[in-house]
Amino acid sequence: DKIKRTSLIEIKNSKLKLLINPRGGVIEYSELLDQKSDNSKSGNVLLLNNTDALKYTAQTGLISVGQKNGKLPDHLSTFSIAEKTSNQIILITKNENVQLRKIIQLKENSNVINVRHDIKNLSNDAVNIGLYFQLYRDSTPPEGESSFYNTYTGPVIYTREGKFQKTSFSDIEKSKQDHIKIANDGWLGIIQHYYVVAWLFRNELKREFYTRKLKNDKYSVGAIQ
């Protein structure tokens, strides 16, 4: 049931090219247009990518908190395109109770991706919902990594209380991860070489940070708020 790569939606600016899957509104590809590399066909540095060689994507979605709401719109839901320009896409999906409108926007001459979620309750009852942000990756080292020295590739979480906390894939594999779980500040990301892909939060809502081992050498680092 995978959507073919030809169906991915492209948005770009002068610095960054993204490919977004309408299944889940997942960002499946990010290319740094002003950062050169000998390790990709494009000749540029690739970070997010969804290929046989590397699974690395940015995902968001809704989950129920303390009640049963049926399946809420998440990173596996099918979205339709409500609006698109060269540097922005608006995606929309719903179930019987909740509508999710996801706006992904690139500002010109910037590597920042603005992601906004507009949530609408379609029922007459109160709905308790959590919004999650996560990065999904396997443990494959980045292409071009030196055989003479190792650099850290893996999740990081930063909060005022916990400071900068690395949580390696091997620690997650062994359930030995040690990082802040609850905070109303901070950010999360995955580091590789000189680059980091990160979810940054613009509010001070209480959020739960998590790192998880998934199937087939896949891992996630995320937060629910």
C-alpha positions as a printed NumPy array, in Angstrom:
array([[  0.   ,   0.   ,   0.   ],
       [  2.986,   2.31 ,  -0.325],
       [  2.517,   5.43 ,  -2.416],
       [  4.952,   5.451,  -5.323],
       [  7.792,   7.943,  -5.229],
       [  6.381,   9.729,  -8.288],
       [  3.433,  10.821,  -6.139],
       [  5.602,  12.703,  -3.661],
       [  4.98 ,  16.449,  -3.533],
       [  7.888,  18.85 ,  -3.992],
       [  8.31 ,  22.238,  -2.376],
       [ 11.564,  24.192,  -2.402],
       [ 13.304,  27.496,  -1.879],
       [ 16.836,  28.654,  -2.669],
       [ 18.387,  26.509,   0.085],
       [ 16.176,  23.494,   0.625],
       [ 14.189,  20.995,  -1.408],
       [ 11.588,  18.77 ,   0.266],
       [  9.529,  15.828,  -0.925],
       [  6.352,  15.196,   1.067],
       [  4.26 ,  12.059,   1.02 ],
       [  0.485,  12.678,   1.   ],
       [  0.228,   9.544,   3.089],
       [  0.682,  11.06 ,   6.516],
       [  2.05 ,  14.37 ,   5.298],
       [  5.466,  12.853,   6.038],
       [  8.597,  14.731,   4.95 ],
       [ 10.532,  11.946,   3.219],
       [ 13.356,  13.844,   1.532],
       [ 15.389,  16.94 ,   2.297],
       [ 18.203,  18.2  ,   0.07 ],
       [ 20.47 ,  21.083,   1.071],
       [ 20.839,  22.91 ,  -2.218],
       [ 23.83 ,  24.996,  -1.154],
       [ 25.769,  22.176,   0.556],
       [ 27.793,  20.041,  -1.868],
       [ 28.492,  16.336,  -1.453],
       [ 30.167,  13.582,  -3.474],
       [ 27.915,  10.987,  -1.824],
       [ 24.62 ,  11.719,  -3.607],
       [ 23.452,  11.672,  -7.211],
       [ 22.252,  15.267,  -6.89 ],
       [ 25.701,  16.438,  -5.793],
       [ 24.181,  18.005,  -2.677],
       [ 23.911,  16.941,   0.956],
       [ 20.849,  14.782,   1.634],
       [ 19.471,  14.421,   5.153],
       [ 15.938,  13.012,   5.218],
       [ 15.534,  10.213,   2.684],
       [ 13.281,   7.193,   2.279],
       [ 15.134,   4.593,   0.2  ],
       [ 16.196,   0.971,   0.521],
       [ 19.567,   2.216,   1.761],
       [ 18.237,   4.654,   4.388],
       [ 14.945,   5.205,   6.185],
       [ 14.893,   8.699,   7.68 ],
       [ 11.701,  10.796,   7.785],
       [  9.95 ,  13.528,   9.802],
       [  6.463,  12.656,  11.   ],
       [  3.609,  14.286,  12.924],
       [  0.082,  13.258,  13.869],
       [ -2.623,  13.072,  16.503],
       [ -3.216,  10.512,  19.246],
       [ -6.001,  10.098,  21.786],
       [ -5.228,  11.117,  25.357],
       [ -7.261,   9.387,  28.047],
       [-10.239,   8.462,  25.86 ],
       [-11.201,   6.451,  22.801],
       [-11.638,   8.611,  19.706],
       [-11.234,   5.965,  17.049],
       [ -8.256,   6.32 ,  14.717],
       [ -7.2  ,   9.959,  14.62 ],
       [ -5.348,  11.568,  11.693],
       [ -1.701,  10.527,  11.994],
       [  1.423,   9.864,   9.909],
       [ -0.3  ,   6.929,   8.185],
       [ -3.5  ,   8.756,   7.205],
       [ -4.139,   9.756,   3.603],
       [ -4.22 ,  13.534,   3.132],
       [ -5.59 ,  15.519,   0.211],
       [ -3.988,  18.676,  -1.129],
       [ -5.99 ,  21.763,  -0.177],
       [ -3.512,  24.285,  -1.572],
       [  0.014,  24.332,  -2.98 ],
       [  2.606,  26.899,  -4.034],
       [  6.278,  26.444,  -4.876],
       [  7.314,  26.739,  -1.221],
       [  4.187,  25.707,   0.71 ],
       [  1.669,  22.889,   0.864],
       [ -1.571,  22.632,   2.827],
       [ -2.808,  19.087,   3.438],
       [ -6.104,  18.044,   4.994],
       [ -7.646,  14.851,   6.335],
       [-10.312,  13.848,   8.856],
       [-12.063,  11.016,  10.623],
       [-15.611,  11.07 ,  11.96 ],
       [-14.683,  13.352,  14.866],
       [-11.56 ,  15.344,  14.024],
       [-10.183,  17.264,  11.045],
       [ -6.458,  17.939,  10.741],
       [ -5.075,  20.631,   8.463],
       [ -1.274,  20.485,   8.109],
       [  0.63 ,  23.441,   6.662],
       [  4.272,  22.897,   5.637],
       [  6.059,  26.071,   4.555],
       [  9.581,  27.061,   3.552],
       [ 10.654,  30.653,   3.987],
       [ 12.879,  32.042,   1.259],
       [ 16.634,  31.801,   1.799],
       [ 16.226,  29.661,   4.94 ],
       [ 16.651,  26.059,   6.082],
       [ 13.73 ,  26.436,   8.5  ],
       [ 10.581,  24.424,   7.784],
       [  7.471,  25.888,   9.407],
       [  4.921,  23.183,  10.233],
       [  1.516,  24.177,  11.604],
       [ -1.396,  21.973,  12.607],
       [ -4.971,  23.275,  12.638],
       [ -7.212,  20.84 ,  14.525],
       [-11.013,  21.033,  14.306],
       [-13.441,  19.066,  16.461],
       [-16.263,  17.857,  14.19 ],
       [-18.32 ,  16.374,  17.019],
       [-20.431,  17.893,  19.802],
       [-18.309,  16.272,  22.494],
       [-15.018,  17.283,  24.033],
       [-12.049,  15.467,  22.504],
       [ -8.747,  15.021,  24.333],
       [ -5.974,  14.931,  21.774],
       [ -2.185,  14.84 ,  21.804],
       [ -0.071,  16.151,  18.924],
       [  3.172,  14.278,  18.328],
       [  6.312,  15.256,  16.447],
       [  8.876,  12.582,  15.697],
       [ 11.899,  11.671,  13.612],
       [ 12.052,   8.113,  12.31 ],
       [ 15.395,   6.611,  11.293],
       [ 17.346,   3.402,  10.987],
       [ 20.852,   3.123,  12.407],
       [ 22.639,   3.218,   9.032],
       [ 25.711,   5.494,   9.219],
       [ 25.586,   8.468,   6.834],
       [ 27.292,   8.012,   3.485],
       [ 30.871,   9.217,   3.403],
       [ 31.573,   8.502,   7.06 ],
       [ 35.303,   8.071,   7.635],
       [ 36.676,   4.602,   8.367],
       [ 39.443,   6.216,  10.473],
       [ 37.232,   7.886,  13.067],
       [ 33.646,   7.647,  14.238],
       [ 31.289,  10.577,  14.562],
       [ 28.055,  10.427,  16.521],
       [ 24.924,   9.65 ,  14.536],
       [ 21.785,   9.442,  16.654],
       [ 19.065,  11.157,  18.672],
       [ 19.575,  14.179,  20.883],
       [ 17.213,  15.935,  23.275],
       [ 17.838,  19.378,  24.735],
       [ 15.984,  20.921,  27.69 ],
       [ 16.951,  23.554,  30.242],
       [ 16.929,  20.912,  32.978],
       [ 18.636,  18.051,  31.178],
       [ 20.843,  20.16 ,  28.895],
       [ 22.192,  18.399,  25.784],
       [ 21.504,  14.666,  26.039],
       [ 22.647,  12.147,  23.45 ],
       [ 20.726,   8.879,  23.295],
       [ 22.444,   6.427,  20.987],
       [ 20.665,   3.848,  18.876],
       [ 22.52 ,   1.125,  20.794],
       [ 21.277,   2.499,  24.144],
       [ 17.716,   2.558,  22.82 ],
       [ 18.171,  -0.994,  21.515],
       [ 19.177,  -2.107,  25.025],
       [ 16.486,   0.039,  26.741],
       [ 19.274,   1.994,  28.451],
       [ 18.288,   5.448,  27.206],
       [ 18.487,   8.142,  29.861],
       [ 16.978,  11.532,  29.058],
       [ 14.43 ,  14.019,  30.311],
       [ 10.883,  12.702,  29.871],
       [  8.737,  15.731,  30.744],
       [  9.477,  19.417,  30.044],
       [  7.78 ,  22.557,  28.729],
       [ 10.825,  23.718,  26.766],
       [ 13.571,  22.262,  24.596],
       [ 13.907,  20.513,  21.273],
       [ 14.699,  17.103,  19.826],
       [ 16.683,  15.97 ,  16.826],
       [ 19.025,  13.521,  15.144],
       [ 22.661,  14.449,  14.547],
       [ 24.821,  13.149,  11.723],
       [ 28.208,  14.558,  10.731],
       [ 27.918,  18.362,  10.834],
       [ 24.145,  18.43 ,  10.499],
       [ 21.091,  18.067,  12.677],
       [ 17.438,  17.643,  11.76 ],
       [ 15.371,  18.905,  14.686],
       [ 11.852,  19.645,  15.832],
       [ 11.842,  23.069,  17.526],
       [  8.847,  24.166,  19.591],
       [  7.483,  27.707,  19.718],
       [  5.39 ,  27.26 ,  22.836],
       [  5.901,  26.306,  26.477],
       [  3.282,  23.572,  26.622],
       [  4.098,  20.561,  28.769],
       [  5.37 ,  17.773,  26.504],
       [  6.588,  14.211,  26.866],
       [  9.892,  13.353,  25.166],
       [ 10.425,   9.766,  24.069],
       [ 12.887,   7.482,  22.274],
       [ 11.703,   4.113,  20.997],
       [ 12.999,   0.971,  19.344],
       [ 10.757,  -0.116,  16.47 ],
       [ 10.916,  -3.13 ,  14.175],
       [ 13.675,  -3.928,  11.676],
       [ 16.398,  -1.601,  12.967],
       [ 14.099,   1.455,  13.06 ],
       [ 14.019,   4.013,  15.857],
       [ 12.032,   7.115,  16.737],
       [ 12.716,  10.193,  18.84 ],
       [  9.782,  12.463,  19.474],
       [  7.563,  14.5  ,  21.734],
       [  3.828,  14.559,  22.503],
       [  2.085,  17.735,  23.607]])
